[in-house]
Amino acid sequence: MSDVVVHGTVAPGFEGVRSAFEANFRQHGDKGASVGVYVDGQQKVDLWGGVADVATGSPWQRDTVSIIYSATKGATATLAWLLAQRGLLDFDAPVVTYWPEFAGGGKSSVPVRYLFTHQAGLPYLDQRLSREEILDGARITEVLEQQAPVWTPGTAHGYHAVTFGWLAAALIAKITGRRLGRVFAEEVAGPLGLDFYIGLPASESGRVAQLVDIPPPDPAALSAITDPAVLEVILALQAAMQDPDSTFSRALSTNGALPALDASTFNDPRVQEAEIPAGNGITNGRSLARMYAATVSDVDGVRLLTDETVEKARAEQVNGPDRTLLVPMRFSTGFQLPMGSTPLLSADSFGHSGLGGALGFADSRYKVGFGYVQNQLLSSVLPDPRTRGLIAAVAAAIGAPPPDA
């Protein structure tokens, strides 16, 4: 897409971010996308371009939004930390303190923190629900209340790809008496003026970009991998994807009812309008960056988290092999932390990526908020070249060392 016209603005010194964004269309297969960057609470980058729907050729507009998959987890975690900061939630208290019914299946001593660190042993539902039951949500809470952990909580971590959000939603509903999507709208999106939804209003559906499936694997690219360890991981992931009973498949597809790797599933308006707080957030780069900026800086008079809360929020909790994803992962309480597969700006960055490429993060050292949202899904086995290039350009603009240094 060499002829893509990029719209928006960049502050002086951030021209390299525009160049990197344009390169994503020429070199890395982007169809439509947006990127936002804030520094010290000030917007420095607000860009968009490409097409929102490859079938019709309709352009990606300033107000186009898109599914961000697991980058939604960062928004859910931000909300949870905001409640903790207000004294409404204690991550070290047992879940049953707030949600007594969670005790079923021998889970009475599980602390709240494990719901946000992927240590609870509930990476998938142990019952196969229909898509309609999942979108309604009521049965999910009942299943999770009675379900026994797959492993002893706290002894291992395995990515709770979708259950992360439902566990958080049930907990937050008990604490606030409101659905998570509404609490997020009132406590985070509203005060900051974000175009960001967890549970899309039907009136906004016409602005949602259409996701484009991950391209088929290139056999030549696979044969070109010379690192045996990388090749072993890729082959193991391919096998897990093809096995419907693997933890990977059960977690990422909700037992086949919501196959995340199928773009058409999340292009369905019914899926977009449901509340799936781990995976169906809908926003753009501008709003994703603005949310994260407000965790580390004052943004137009709004600061979500204090410096003390940020330090707690980004403190490492788990680091090592993940039972679901089969690769090493590093998490704080609710956020991904920088590592090889998720390179961020510095060691003081925290945020969350999404299946296919979306990424949002904050950096407490450089006071940066970053958001990238797109509709072309790419494989996430290796670091995404689109966000790597954008982050490197941001580093150059603010005088920070390159992320890989």
C-alpha positions, 0 to 999 in steps of 0.5 A: 500500500505504497500510496497510503495517505497519512493524516493527522499531526505530529509535534516538531521533533516527532516527524520520525514517528510519521515516517515509521507509521508510513513505513508500516503500510509500505513494508509491513502489510498494514491496511488501516491504522492509527497511532497516538503518543503523549509526553508529559501529558501533552499530545505529540502524535495523532496519526491515522491512515489506510482503509477501514474496510478492505472489502469496500475501500472505505478510508480510515477516518479520524474517528475510526475505531477498532477491536484491540483484543487483549490490549483491553486487559490494560484498560481493565487493569487500569480501572482495577488499580483506580479502585484499589487506589480509592481503597475499594479493592485490596489485591492481597485480600481473598476474592471471596471478601468481595465475591463470596460465591467464588469459593466453589471448587476449592477457591476460597483462599485465592487472592484477588491478585491472582486474577490479574497475574494469570495465576488463578488456574482458570485459563478457560471455562471447563464447560462448553457454552454457546456463543449466545450464552457467552455474549449474555455473560450470566452463565459465565459467572456461574461457571467460574464460581464453581470451577476448580482450578486447573493448577494450584493457584499461585504455583504457575501462571498461564495466560487467562486470555478471555477469563481474565476479563470475566473474572475482573468483571464479576469482581468489579460488579460486586464492588461497585454494583455496576457492570465493568463497561459502565464503570470504565465509561464513567471513571476512565473514558468519560473524565478523559474524553476517550473514544474507548468502549468495553461493550460498544453502543449499537449507535457507534457500530458504523465507525468500527474498522473491519479486521483482516485475518492473519495471512497464511504462514510463509513456509519460506519464512519458517525454513529461514529460522536458524535459531532452534529454540525459536523454531521449537516454540513456533512448531509447538504453538502451531500444534497447540493451535490445531489441537482443540483440546489444548490449553492454548486453543481452549483459552483463546477460542473459549472452547471454540465459541469465540475463535479469536484467530478468526477475524469474522468472529470479532467483526460480528456486531453482537460480539462487539456490543457484548462486554468481554473485558479481556478482549473486545475493547474498541478504540483508536491510537489517540484514546489508547495513548491518552488513557495510558498518559493519564496513568503517569501524567496530568492530562488536561487536569485528569490524573488516573493513578498516583506515582505510588500506585504506578510503582505498585501496578508495574511491580513484577509478579510472574516471569517465565514459561507460560502454561497457555502461550508456551513461551516465557511471559512477564506480568505485573498485576494486570499489565505486561512488562517489557521482554523479548516478545513485548519490547516497550520503551524502557524498563519502566514501561507497562501496558498490554498488547493485543492479538494481531498487533494492537499495543498500548503502554505507559512509561513512568521514566519518560512520562509517555503514553503510547497507543497503536490500533490497526485492523490487519492482524499479524502473527504475534509469535515474534515481536511485531515490526510495526510497533517496534519501528514506532517505539524506536521512533518515539525513543529517538524523538525524546532522546531515549536509548533505542528499546533494544539497546 
